[in-house]
């Protein structure tokens, strides 16, 4: 009876719940205080479910806030990026759609390995005959000084699969709780790689690249912030392509407004800072932005939606680069306590 009841509690939509116990156990065990368990935002949610309770909306939202959280997710991200060239004075649009499967693997009782795979489909306003003059890596930085004049239509679009990226972060299963404030510090380190899977030269680097990655952040009751940094150096690939030395730093900053508790609203940003160390001339793209996200339920699963606009306050002035980036996230999540 208890096993059936726990399974039923696990599969219902997330929401308030009370203690669950079989009739035979009621007389021998004290009732579980579900409200107390639901107050701990950093508890292993499997413990909440095993106690016969349902994790609260706040606990689920906190899990989604954690970039090294113990959950399976398949985010879908769409970016519409406005590009400008130094000599043309025109603005063109690059579209990128990404599927980013994320899943944890348990290394032992204390550590998880958080895996993330980035699979991008891109459409860039650049003729594929440009070759490797423009290599749209994760930072969307180019290596040529300006658009060549020889092509009749330099803005004929090119579309297809871009370079795939993989990152694996070893992270403690239990965050470091801070007092006072009820927050926690999370961190993780590991390797990252770029695979030359692009369907055309202008869609990728043409190089297999490796490097380190690290994440660190603070998860508070009101504020959440941190960074995910990756560095790649080319170690193989086409000998005719330029070497890769690229840094990508995604920083995140979010505020949880008091009026948004029910839907777990967040106000903030998640821009990507890119530094192309191999480029001649200007190397840095630094955007700032503003976005709004909320959590909802689709069937039994939580889903986070985010709409954001970023502007590159620092950008290359001597080569094509991004100005505005309009981004939309859909992040369906499968918490590991469901299986």
N, C-alpha and C positions, 0 to 999 in steps of 0.2 A: 504493500500500500504506500509506504514512504517513498520507494523508488518511483512509482507511478506519479505520485504527487509532485516530486521534485522535477520530473520530466515535464509535467504539465506547466509548472511555474516557469521553467526555462523557456518554453516555446510561446508563451503568451507575449503580447506586445509589451514593451517596457513601460513601466508605470508604477505607481504606489502599490505596495503589497504588504501583507502582514505575515506573521509566522505561520508555518505549515508543519504539522506533525500528525502522525497517525494516532488513532484513538488509543491504541495500546501504549504509546509512548507518553501520552499526555499525563498520565498518572505518575510516571517515573521521572520525567524531565521537565524542568522549568521552561516556560514559553520563551522563544527566542525574541529578543528585542530588535525587530527589523529596523525601526527608526534609528536606533543607535548605529547599526551597521551601515545604514544609508548615509550617515553623516561623515563617514570616513571616505574622502574622495580618492585616496590612494591605496585602498585595500585591494587585494586580489579579488576580482569579482567572482571567481569560482568559489571563494569562501562564502560570499553572500548567497550564491545559489545553493551551495551545499547546506547552508543553514535553513533553507526553505523560504528564502526571501527573494525579491526581485530587485536588481540594481536600480537605483534612482536615475532620473534624467540627468541630474548633475554629475553622477558618477560616470555615466556613459559619455557625456560631453567632455569631462576631464580626460577620459581615455582617448578620445579623438584629438584632444589638444596635444597629446604626447607623441612626438615624432618617432619615438622608440617604444611605443605602447604595444602591449601584447594583444594584437588584433590583426585580422586579415582584412585587407581593403583593396579595392580596384578603382582608384581615382581616375576620372576622365577630366582632362584639362584642355580647354580651347583658348588660344591666344591669337589676337589680331593685333599685329605689331606695325606701327607706322615707321617706315624707313625713309631717311633723307640722304641724298648724296651731296658732296661738297661742290661739285661743278654743275650739276643739273638744276639745283634749286627746287626740284620736284619731290613730292611725297608719294611713295608707293606702299602697298600693304603686303605684308607677309603673314600668312595664316599657318598656324601649327596646332595640330590635334595630337594629344598624347594619351596613351593608356599606361598607367603606372602601377602594376601589381606590386603589392607589399604584403609580406608574410613573415612571421617569426618562426625560428627554429630553436628549440630548447637545447642549450649546450650542456647544462647541468642544473642543479637545484638553485643556483644563484645567477646564472647568465643566460641571456637570449642572444641569438644572432638575427638581427633585423635585416631582411633582404628587400631590396627595391630595384625593380627593372623598369627602365624608361623606354617605351617604344613610340617614337614620333613619326607622324605623317605630316609632311610640310608642303606648302606651296609658296614659292618665293618669286618675286617679280624680276627675275634675272634669267637671261637666256642661258641655256645649258652650255652654249659654246664658250662661255666665259671660263670654263675649266675650273682650275683651283684658284682663280683670282679672288673669288669670294667663297670662303668656307664657312658656312653657317653652323658653327659648333654650338654647344649649349649656351654660350654667351652671345651668340649672334654677332660676332665680330668678324670683320673682313681683314684680309692681309694685303690687298692691293691699294695703292694710294688714291686712285680715282677710277671712275668708270672708263673703260677704253672707248675710243672714238670710232674704231673700225667696224663695229657691228651696226647693221642697219636698224635693228630693233633690240636694244639692250634690255628692254623691259618685258620681253615675251616671257610669260610665267613658266616655271619649271616645278613639277610636283612629283611626290613619291615618298618612299621611306627614307628617313634620315638616319644618322648614326645612333645606334642603341647604346644606352648607358646602364651599367650595373654598379650598385654599391651595397656593401654588407657591413653592418655596424654591430660589433659586440657591445652589449649594454647590460648593466645590472638589472635583474628583474624587479628589485625593490628600489624606488627612488630614495634620495637622501632628503628626509623631511626636515624642514626648517621651523624654528620657533623664535618669536611668535609669528602669527600670520597664517599658519596652516597651509604653507606652500611646500614645494619640493623642488629639488635640483635633479635634473636628468642629464645623462651624458652617454656617449658611445664613440668608439673608434673602429676603424677598419679600412679595407681597401676599396678602391673604385676603379672602373675601367670604361673606356670608350671603344666600341667595336665599329669598324668601318663598313657598315651595312647600307650606306646611303645609295639610293638608286641612281643618283647623278652626282658629278663632282661638286656642283654648287650647293648640294644638300648636305655635305659632310666634309670631314677632314681628310679622308683617304688613309688614315693612320690608325693603328691599334695603339691605344694609350693606356697607361697605368699610373696610379698614384695613391696617396693617402686621403682619407676622409674622416671627419670628426663632427660630432654634434654636441651642443651643450645648451641648456636652457633652464629657465625658471618657470614653474607652473604654480601660479598663485590663485587665490580665490577671485581676485579682480583682474590682475594683470598676468599675461603670459608673454614671454619673450625669449629669444635665443637665436642661434645661428647653426646652419648646416654648411660646412666648408668642404670643398673638393678641389684637388689639384691633380692635373694630368700632364704627363710627359710622354711623347710618342716613343715607342720601343719597336715598332715594326710597321709594315704597310708599304704603300707605293713609294718607290725611290724618287719619283718625279714630283711628289707633293712636299709642301713645306713641313718642317718639324712642328710639333705641337708642344706648347708650354702654356697651359690655360688654367686659370683659377676661377672657380665659380663659388660665390658665397650667397646662399639664400638666408636672409634674416627675416625673422617673424616677430611681430609685435601686435598683441591683441588685448582689447579691453572688454570685459564682460559687464554691460550696463545693468543696473539694478532692475530696470523695467523689462529686461529680456530674459528673465530666469525661466519662464515657462517653455519658451522655444529655444533657450540657450543661445541667444544672439551674441555675436562677437563683432567688434569694430576694430579694424586694424589693417595690416598689410603684410605681404610675403614677397617682396621683390627679390630679384637675382642680380647681384653685383658681379661683373665679369672683368677680368684682367687678362688680356692676350699678350703674354710676355714675349712671344715670338714676332709680334707685329712691329713694323717700323713706324715711327711717329706716335700718334695717340693710341693708347692701349686700354683705357678704362671706360667702362660704362657703369654708371651708378644711378639707379632709379630710386625714387621714393613714390609712395602711393597711398591709397585709401580704399578700403573694401568693407563689405558687410556680409556676414555669414550667419546662418541659422541651422538648427538641427530639426529634422522631422522624421517621421516613421513611415516606411513603405512596407506594409505587411508587418512582419515581425522584426525587421531590421532597421537600425538607425541610418540616416543619410544626412550628410552635411552638404549644404550648398553655399557657394561663395562667389560673389561678384566683386571685381577689383579693377581699378585703373591705376597704372603706374606711369610716371614721366621720368625720363633720363635727364637729371639735372647736370650730370657730367656725361659727355658722349664724345666720340671721335669727331674732330672737325675736318680731318684730312682724308676721310674714307667713309663709305656708306655705313650708317649705324642707326640704331633704334631711337625713337623719340617717345611716342605713346605706346603703351601696351595695355590692351583691354582684355581682361582674363575672366574666364568662367570655370569654376570647379563644380563637379558632382562627385561626391565621395561616398559610395555605399560601403558599409562596414559590417563585417561578420565578427563580433567579439568571440574570443576563444572559449568563453564560458558556455557558449551555445553548443559545443561539441566536446 
